[in-house]
Protein backbone atom coordinates (compact mmCIF):
# COMPACT_ATOMS: atom_id res chain seq x y z
CA UNK A 1 0.00 0.00 0.00
CA UNK A 2 0.99 3.53 -0.60
CA UNK A 3 2.22 5.81 2.19
CA UNK A 4 -0.68 8.23 1.71
CA UNK A 5 -3.21 5.43 2.23
CA UNK A 6 -1.60 4.55 5.57
CA UNK A 7 -1.66 8.20 6.56
CA UNK A 8 -5.37 8.51 5.70
CA UNK A 9 -6.21 5.31 7.60
CA UNK A 10 -4.22 6.54 10.60
CA UNK A 11 -6.09 9.88 10.55
CA UNK A 12 -9.51 8.21 10.33
CA UNK A 13 -8.90 5.57 12.99
CA UNK A 14 -6.97 8.01 15.18
CA UNK A 15 -9.85 10.47 15.17
CA UNK A 16 -12.35 7.68 15.97
CA UNK A 17 -10.22 6.43 18.88
CA UNK A 18 -9.71 9.98 20.17
CA UNK A 19 -13.46 10.62 20.05
CA UNK A 20 -14.21 7.36 21.87
CA UNK A 21 -11.67 8.17 24.59
CA UNK A 22 -13.09 11.68 25.01
CA UNK A 23 -16.59 10.26 25.44
CA UNK A 24 -15.33 7.75 28.03
CA UNK A 25 -13.56 10.51 29.99
CA UNK A 26 -16.64 12.73 29.96
CA UNK A 27 -18.89 9.86 31.08
CA UNK A 28 -16.44 8.97 33.86
CA UNK A 29 -16.41 12.50 35.25
CA UNK A 30 -20.16 12.86 34.79
CA UNK A 31 -20.89 9.67 36.73
CA UNK A 32 -18.43 10.65 39.43
CA UNK A 33 -20.74 13.64 40.22
CA UNK A 34 -18.04 16.26 40.01
CA UNK A 35 -18.66 19.97 39.66
CA UNK A 36 -21.85 20.22 37.60
CA UNK A 37 -21.52 23.94 36.97
CA UNK A 38 -18.07 23.41 35.51
CA UNK A 39 -19.33 20.79 33.06
CA UNK A 40 -22.23 23.03 32.08
CA UNK A 41 -19.77 25.80 31.32
CA UNK A 42 -17.55 23.44 29.32
CA UNK A 43 -20.40 22.08 27.19
CA UNK A 44 -21.81 25.56 26.71
CA UNK A 45 -18.41 26.76 25.52
CA UNK A 46 -18.08 23.84 23.13
CA UNK A 47 -21.49 24.44 21.57
CA UNK A 48 -21.24 28.21 21.09
CA UNK A 49 -22.78 29.21 17.76
CA UNK A 50 -23.50 25.60 16.71
CA UNK A 51 -27.23 26.24 17.05
CA UNK A 52 -28.55 29.42 15.41
CA UNK A 53 -29.90 31.71 18.12
CA UNK A 54 -31.95 33.90 15.76
CA UNK A 55 -35.30 32.12 16.24
CA UNK A 56 -34.88 32.21 20.02
CA UNK A 57 -34.50 35.97 20.25
CA UNK A 58 -37.48 38.05 21.20
CA UNK A 59 -38.63 40.40 18.45
CA UNK A 60 -37.91 44.04 19.01
CA UNK A 61 -41.14 45.86 19.81
CA UNK A 62 -41.14 49.60 19.98
CA UNK A 63 -44.14 51.19 21.66
CA UNK A 64 -44.40 54.92 21.28
CA UNK A 65 -46.19 56.62 24.11
CA UNK A 66 -47.47 60.04 23.37
CA UNK A 67 -47.06 62.52 26.17
CA UNK A 68 -50.23 64.29 27.17
CA UNK A 69 -50.20 68.02 26.95
CA UNK A 70 -51.67 70.26 29.58
CA UNK A 71 -55.45 70.28 29.43
CA UNK A 72 -55.74 67.25 27.14
CA UNK A 73 -56.39 64.50 29.69
CA UNK A 74 -58.74 61.64 28.83
CA UNK A 75 -60.40 61.84 32.25
CA UNK A 76 -63.72 63.68 32.48
CA UNK A 77 -63.47 67.01 34.24
CA UNK A 78 -64.02 66.76 37.98
CA UNK A 79 -66.65 68.89 39.70
CA UNK A 80 -64.63 71.35 41.70
CA UNK A 81 -67.26 73.92 42.54
CA UNK A 82 -69.60 73.41 45.43
CA UNK A 83 -73.03 75.00 45.21
CA UNK A 84 -74.13 76.37 48.57
C-alpha positions, 0 to 999 in steps of 0.5 A, a space after each residue: 500500500 501507498 504511504 498516503 493510504 496509511 496516513 489517511 487510515 491513521 487519521 480516520 482511525 486516530 480520530 475515531 479512537 480519540 473521540 471514543 476516549 473523550 466520550 469515556 472521559 466525559 462519562 467517567 467525570 459525569 458519573 463521578 458527580 463532580 462539579 456540575 456547573 463546571 461541566 455546564 460551562 464546558 459544554 456551553 463553551 463547546 457548543 457556542 454558535 453551533 445552534 442558530 440563536 436567531 429564532 430564540 431571540 425576542 422580536 424588538 417591539 417599539 411602543 411609542 407613548 405620546 405625552 399628554 399636553 396640559 389640558 388634554 387629559 382623557 379623564 372627564 373634568 371633575 366637579 370642583 365647585 360646590 353649590 351652597 
